[in-house]
Amino acid sequence: MSKVDGGFKFSPISVNFLTEAAKVLFAIIMLLFQARHQKVGDKPLHSVSTFVQAARNNVLLAVPAFLYAINNYLKFIMQLYFNPATVKMLSNLKVLVIAVLLRFIMRRRFSIIQWEALVLLLIGISVNQLRPLPEGTTALVLPVTMGAYICTLVFVTVPSLASVYNEYALKSQFETSIYLQNLFLYGYGAIFNFLAILVKAIFKGSGSFDILQGHSKATMFIIFNNAAQGILSSFFFKYADTILKKYSSTAATIFTGIASAALFGHTLTINFMLGISIVFISMHQCFSPLSKEKDEPQNGTLEMKDIQNNQRSNNSSFLNMTVGATEDASHRIGSDEMHPLLPT
């Protein structure tokens, strides 16, 4: 909706910068609200010492912030190559990429049944989004330019990597307030986008430094929507996991379709009914106790690793918050495996 004559009259980087600024403002407001309702004896959230120490402990959040800055820009570029439905279809590939990254970065183990469930999820949401081709068309026509292929590859891998690193960074400092962590994450994001604006101004002139140039009601909606999505996602990453977030997003799409049919009379296609059936089967299969009893080893202890001192056993109890969702995909650590999860 924000495109004009097939392009953007505004700078996508400026939209991303304003989005991160909005999320920073929200984090500050929530920190002030949280500080006012602190219990006596609790460590103050807004003291200089607390802020500096938390900033040092959560410096890893700069990694997903940088990756998100790239991905948020690519979201606009992809709209120049593909239509929105195709972009959504391509984004479905993130499901398997995220699972692979969780396996190698956070050492999470998935049973054979859970891998099959993730494949079913990919199939289900793809079937749901399929649309009939125009009469006389025998194949899905996609752009074949090299730029489109490169953008697609980066569009799938970068946000997947950002989500996994974000989950690891948030959970590795679980005792830190989520709002304080969000302040760092979104602060880094705002800095990266502002630097991109400066670089663009250097090469294209000072006129491009006007971050409000070309904006409209549609871009304001994009800023609000993306900010809300980012804030809600942070709670999934810290208190649940990335896989559960993908399932919740799919469930939201399903309920939106049903609500549209009930409220506005939109037709529920056979693709929609088949798609949600596959998704529900996938969801049951992934979170079923049978999926781990048959395929996952039962030895080992559940805990999160602290990249600072490798002593995270005291905080392992937070995994109970998502019993039935993340317990079956949690990292099991042996006695000879006490090393940082991220490469040095």
Buried (B, 14 or more C-beta within 10 A) or exposed (E): EBEEEEEBEBBBBBBBBBBBBBBBEBBBEBBEEBBEEEEEEEEEBEEEEBBEEBBEBBEBBBBBBBBBBBBBBBBBBBBBBBEEEBBBBBBBBBBBBBBBBBBEBBBBBBBEBBBBBBBBBBBBBBBBBBEEEEEEEEEEEBBEEEEBEEBBEBBBBBBBBBBBBBBBBBBBBBEBBBBBBBBBBBBBBBBBBBEBBEEBBEEEEEEBBBBEEBBEEEBEEBBEEBBBEBBEBBEBBBBBBBBBBBBBBBBEBBEEBBEEEEEEEEEEBEBBEBBBEBBBBBBEBBBBEEBBEEBBEEEBEBBBBBBEEEEBBEBBEBBEEBEEBBBBBBBBBEEEEEEEBBEE
